[in-house]
Amino acid sequence: MSEARVEDLGSGLTPVTEGWFVVNVRDAEWWFSARRGARCAFESEYGETPVEFPQVGINITVLEPGQTSLYHAESNQEAFLVLSGECALVVENEERGLRPWDFFHAPAWTEHAFVGAGAGPCVILMVGARSGTGVRYPVSELGARYGASVPEETSDWRQAYATVEPFRRARPPSWAHLPWT
């Protein structure tokens, strides 16, 4: 296997060809949305020619207080490790507070979302398989309190994210306060 070529497409290094590569989190490509936080996926899913990991998805997500992921359930298990900061986990319509080094295992079809909490950014390592049959976005009264629920259940990601600000290539505003800077 040859080494991938990585390039800076506006907010850090991302692979533009298939192959192995090494990149530091502080140098990698970042995507930001005022409502959804920031994420570093280490792949180039939005590239001119996408370079995606076919078996395992991994990203680092940064949520400021009040920023949230969308309440959903996937056909594969997922794993989450809070690296720094605090967040609220909305899981199966219950709320749990998470802090550094808390691990959340989500078996297939576990409904969940994360909400940034505390006084500063929360950094979460997220890992999931890519071999499943899909995602479901259920309605959640608790999730809706945080702006994390869809108004009507769907399995169509385009419908689920239709009113959500899309990610753009940018580092999060809290960049200078994150562990790797």
KAQUI-V860958 format. One record per residue. N is the residue number from 1. OMEGA is omega in degrees with one decimal (* if undefined). Layout:
# KAQUI-V860958
N/OMEGA
N/OMEGA
This chain:
# KAQUI-V860958
1/-179.5
2/179.6
3/177.3
4/171.4
5/176.4
6/-179.6
7/174.3
8/-179.2
9/175.5
10/180.0
11/178.6
12/-175.2
13/178.1
14/178.8
15/176.6
16/172.6
17/177.5
18/176.0
19/-179.9
20/177.1
21/175.9
22/176.9
23/176.7
24/-179.5
25/-177.6
26/-179.8
27/-175.0
28/178.7
29/179.0
30/177.1
31/-175.5
32/172.9
33/-176.9
34/-178.8
35/-171.3
36/179.4
37/-178.2
38/178.5
39/174.4
40/-174.8
41/178.6
42/176.5
43/-176.9
44/-175.8
45/179.6
46/-178.7
47/177.7
48/167.7
49/-175.7
50/172.5
51/-175.5
52/176.8
53/-173.0
54/-175.1
55/-175.3
56/173.6
57/178.8
58/175.3
59/170.5
60/179.5
61/176.1
62/177.2
63/171.5
64/176.6
65/179.9
66/176.8
67/-172.5
68/166.7
69/179.8
70/-179.7
71/-175.3
72/174.1
73/-178.4
74/-178.1
75/176.7
76/172.6
77/175.4
78/179.4
79/-175.6
80/177.8
81/177.0
82/-178.2
83/177.4
84/179.4
85/-178.1
86/174.2
87/171.7
88/173.7
89/171.7
90/-175.5
91/-179.7
92/179.0
93/170.8
94/-179.8
95/176.8
96/174.0
97/178.4
98/178.3
99/-175.4
100/177.3
101/171.3
102/-178.9
103/176.5
104/174.7
105/179.1
106/174.0
107/178.8
108/176.3
109/173.2
110/179.9
111/-176.5
112/172.3
113/177.2
114/178.0
115/176.8
116/-178.1
117/177.6
118/-173.8
119/-176.2
120/-176.9
121/174.3
122/-179.5
123/-176.7
124/170.6
125/-176.6
126/-178.4
127/177.4
128/177.6
129/-178.3
130/-173.4
131/-172.8
132/-175.9
133/176.5
134/-177.5
135/176.2
136/178.4
137/-179.1
138/173.2
139/178.9
140/178.4
141/178.5
142/177.5
143/-179.7
144/178.0
145/179.5
146/-176.0
147/-175.4
148/-176.2
149/171.3
150/178.3
151/-178.8
152/-177.7
153/179.2
154/170.6
155/-179.4
156/-177.9
157/179.1
158/177.3
159/-178.0
160/-176.2
161/-175.2
162/-177.6
163/-178.2
164/178.0
165/179.9
166/174.0
167/172.1
168/180.0
169/178.3
170/173.2
171/-180.0
172/178.9
173/-179.1
174/-172.6
175/-175.4
176/-177.5
177/-177.5
178/-170.8
179/-172.9
180/-178.2
181/*
